Structures are given as C-alpha cells and as structure tokens.
C-alpha cells in the first residue's frame, strides 16, 4: 500500500502500489536521516482525507510533514522564482 497526496486523487489517499504507479516505473528513495518509519506512517495516515492544494498542500508538502519536517516544496519555490525572473525580464524588455 502507498499513502500519497495527489491531484489525481484530490488529496491524501491510501491505495495499492499498482494503482499508485499506474503501470509506470516508480523510484523509491531512502528517507533523509531523522525520519523514522513507524512515526512517518502514523503522520501520513493522520493526513488521510486532507485535500490536495497546489500551493498549500501538494505532494512535496505531504512528504515533508509525514517525515516530521516543516512543509516546503522545492518545485513550488523553483516555479515562483522562475515567475519572478520572467516578470523582471518582461519589465526590463519594456524599457
């Protein structure tokens, strides 16, 4: 079974591996130091049913919180930075 938070399911959900992967290959990464298995699963299960929200509670936020860390999303941060840079380029290009 896999506990994940996805747009496809609309939130945090537990499903079998084959449904989760959709027939695609999945890479399993080791947890960063400090994350303990039982506590991580308990935290993940406590979030079941929470709604997926791209900015406030996406898949990366879910993993961080399940591992006992502060919610953050590297993808969201990168997208924000790219948006800011593109905006600056547009402004500079108008001058």
C-alpha positions, 0 to 999 in steps of 0.5 A: 500500500502507498499513502500519497497526496495527489491531484489525481486523487484530490488529496491524501489517499491510501491505495495499492502500489499498482494503482499508485504507479499506474503501470509506470516505473516508480523510484523509491528513495531512502528517507533523509536521516531523522525520519523514522518509519513507524512515526512517518506512517502514523503522520501520513495516515493522520493526513488521510482525507486532507485535500490536495492544494497546489500551493498549500498542500501538494505532494512535496508538502505531504512528504515533508510533514509525514517525515516530521519536517516543516512543509516546503516544496522545492518545485513550488519555490523553483516555479515562483522564482522562475515567475519572478525572473520572467516578470523582471525580464518582461519589465526590463524588455519594456524599457 
